[in-house]
Amino acid sequence: MKTLFLKLSKAAMLLATMLLISCDNQLNDKGEYVIKPNKLSEEVRIKYNNKGNIDYIQEYADGIPSGLFMNFKRGNLKDISTIKDDKNNGCGVVFHSNGMLNNFGQYINGNKTGWFYVFDKEGNLSNKREYVSLNGKEYLNQWVDYASDGSIDRLSSNYIKVSPVKDTIKMDEEYKLNISLEAAYFKQFMVLITGPFDENFALPKGAKCDTIKSVNFAATYKTKNYKKGANILRGMVLDLQPDAKDPKKISTRKIYFSHDFRVK
């Protein structure tokens, strides 16, 4: 894997050099070489530092940063992303200084979204982290840490497991969804809450939710309230810890989830 990403870094620098050689390019007021091979191609801008190494390569559309962005540090590829409306959108990839993959995942409107996979400098998966967007803000939802032998370190992890009894049910059949807090943050107890949450996990005005207390960090949600065809169930697991001195004070960590099921 290390060889692959080192080749990618060298290929990017070679591409930049070839573009500069093949075209008559001038520096703009930002010190960037502006390259547009033909009318149908996107504009590419390349910035070099004082030592002759590439600082960055950026695609432009109509004078606005849009498309591939490659960032370099000391001549080595540092990260790759896709820019849209001045924000990261699409897959983002970050590298260690030795050329090994550091982490990768998806961005939407500048926010990390879904699972990001993180690797150490030797190329081993060290952890994965899931992000959700709440009212336009990035939220670290859950994470899984791995020991050196590849097993899950439950003491430092915090994640849930969502397991449907069936992914597809018949009309009038009870839908069941098992949810367990596989690695607790506070290691005290959990509560499961489900309801008609929107994409930001907010309840419409006047809407009610179901609250289920867990047994041994596990709970089962059951319902016949659904429609024919595709359904989506949203909810959250509350990872709770009462204050030792004041039981009325409770520390809470929320893990959000969405689950799709079908009714035929």
N, C-alpha and C positions, 0 to 999 in steps of 0.2 A: 504493500500500500504506500509505503514511504517513497519508493521509486516512482510510482504513478504520479504523486502530487509534486515531486521534484520535477518530473518531466512536464507537468502542466505549467509550472512556474516558468521553466525555460522556454516552453512553447509560446507562452504569452509574450515574453520578452523578444523572442525571435519574430513573432508576428508583428510586434510594434516596430521593430527594426526594418522589416521588409516593407511595411506600409510607408515608412518614412523615406526609404530608398526609392521606392517605386513612384512616389508622388512628389510634386513640387509643393512643399508645405511651408507655411510661414507661422511664426509665433504670434499668438494674440496677446492682448494686454494682460492676461493672466499667466503668461509664460507657457501656454499650452500649444502643442502642435495640433492643428485642426486638419483632419483627414476626411475627405469625402470622395472616394474613388470614382463614383458616377452619380447621376441624378436619382437613380432608384435606390441607392444604398443609404444606410443611416450614417450620420456624421459621427466620427470618433475623435475624441480629444485625448492626447497623451501628454502627461506632465513629467518632466525629468527633474531630479534634484541637482545640486551643485557638483555631486560626485559622479554624475552621469548615469545614475540608476533611475529606473522608473518609479515615480511616486504613485501614479494611478493611471488607469485607462477607463474612460467613461463614454458611453454612447449618448448621443443627443438627438432630439427630434424637435425641429422648429426652434432651435436655440435653447431648449430646456433639457436638463438631464433626464434621460428616459431610456431604460434598458440596462444592459450589462454594466456593472461597475466592478473593477478589479483594483484592489488596494495593495500596495507593496510596502515593505519595510526592510531597509538595508539590502535592497535588491531581491528579496524573497517575497513570494506571494503571501499576503497576510489574510485576506478575506475576499470572497466573491459574493455579490448580491445583485438584485435586480431592482432598479429604481423606477418608481412611478409616482407622479405628483409629489416629488421630493421626499418620498418615504420608501422604505424597503417593502417590496411586494414580491412574493414568490420565494423560492428556495434561497437560503443564505448558508454560506460555507465559510468556516474560520479555520486557520491553520496554526499549528505551533511554529516556533521559530526554527525548528529543525526540519520543517516541511511536512511533518505528520499532521493528519487530520485532527483538529481540536474538537469542533462540534458542527452540527448542521441541523436545519429545521426550516419550517415555513414561516413567512411573515405575511401579515395582512394589515395594510395601512400603518406600517411601522411597528406593529406589535408582534411579538412572538406568539405563534398560534399552534396548538397541538403539541406533539412530542418533539423535543430536541434531544439528540443523542450526543453525549460528551465522551471523548476519548483522552487517555493519557498520552504522553510523548512517545510511548512504545507501541501505540496503536491499539491498546486494550480498552474496551468499553468500561468506563468508570461509573457512569450514571446516566439516567435519562430523566428529563423533566418535562412535565406537561403544563402548558400555559393556556389560559382562557382570557377572553376580553370581556371586561365588565364595564359597561358605559364608556367604552372607548379607551379604557386603561388596561394594561397588561397585568395579569394576576398569576402568580406561581401556584398552580392548582395542586399538584402532587409530584412526588419524585421517588425514584428507585435508585439506591446506591448499591454498587457491586463490590464484593470482596476481591482480593487478588486471584482467588481460584475461580472466579466467575459466578459464584453464588450470591444471592441477594442478602445484603446486610439489613435486616429488618429493624435493628436498633436505631439506625440513622435514617431509614427511609420513612416515607409517609404516603401511603397510597391505598386505594380501594380496589375491590374486584366486583364487577357487575356481571351476573350470570343469569340469563333468562332460562326458565324451564323449557320454553319453546320460543323460537323466533317468529313462528307463524301459528295463529290459532284460528278457530272457527267462531262465527258469530254466536254470542251467548255463552261462550266458553270463558272461564275465569283466566285472566292473564296474571302470571306470577313472575316476579323478578327478585332474585336473591342478591343481596348486597352485603359485602363484608368489609370491614376495616382491617385489611391485611397487615398493615404496619401503622400503629397509632403514634401520633405526635406526643400527646399527653399521657397515653397509656392508662386512661381511667375508664371512660365509657363513651358510647356513641349514640346519636339519635339520627334517624332517617326522616327526611322531610321531602315530600313530593307534592306536585300541584301544577296548575296551568301556567308555569313560568314562561316568560318570553326568552329571547336569545340572550338577554342580559341577566337572566335569572331573577327578574322582578315579577311580582304578581300584579295582574290587572286590578284596578280598584274594585273592591267588594268581593274579590275571589278568595276562596279558602284553600288551605293546603292540608295534607294528611301528615300527621306526626306519629312515627312508630319508634318505640324504645327498643333497643337492641338487647339480645341475649348473647353474651360472649363475643361482642363486637360483630354481630351478624343480625340481619333483619330481612324479612320477606314482605314485599309490597304486592298486594292482590287487588285486582279491580275488574269491573265489567263496564267501566265508563270509557268507551272508545268508539271509533267510527270504523266503517268498512274501508279496507285499503291500508294505506300507510299511516302509521301513528308515530308520534315522538313523545317520549316520556322524559321530563326533566326534573331534577331534584338536587338535593345536597345531603352530604353526611356531615354532621356536626361532631367534631372530635373535641370532647369536653373534659375540663378539669376544675372541680370546685376548689375555692381557696381554703386552705387548711385552717385559717383563723376566722374567716367569714364565709360560711356556706352560701350566702346570697351572692357572693362574687364568683363568677364562673369564667374561666379562660376558655375561649372557643377558637377553633380553627376549622374553616369550611373547605370541603372538597366537593366540587360541583361535578355533575355528570349528566349526559344526554344519552338516551337509548332509543333506537328505532325498532319497531315491530310491525307486523302486518296482520290484518284480520281478513279472512276470506269468507 
